[in-house]
Amino acid sequence: MISSYINNNVFSLRVIPNASRTELIEENNQLKLYLKAQPQKGKANDALIKFFKKEYKLRVVVKSGKTSRDKVICIVD
């Protein structure tokens, strides 16, 4: 699912923090990541990085949107 959104090791997604579950879904041709973590002091960004490492074995960094719900994610080697 995620591979169709990756272009030059970069993809965008919308993060919904403080959700009841942690789950990545595709909705309206956009990736949405629901996170249990709260959007305070970088907790949601940390949870995002851990999610992709655990579920997809990908090392990622938030390229832009650190304080926004709309983020651009870069896959690092």
Secondary structure, DSSP 4 states (H G I P E B T S, - for coil): -GGGG-BTTEEEEEEE-S-SS-EEEEETTEEEEE-SS-SSTTHHHHHHHHHHHHHH--EEEEEE-TTSSEEEEEEE-
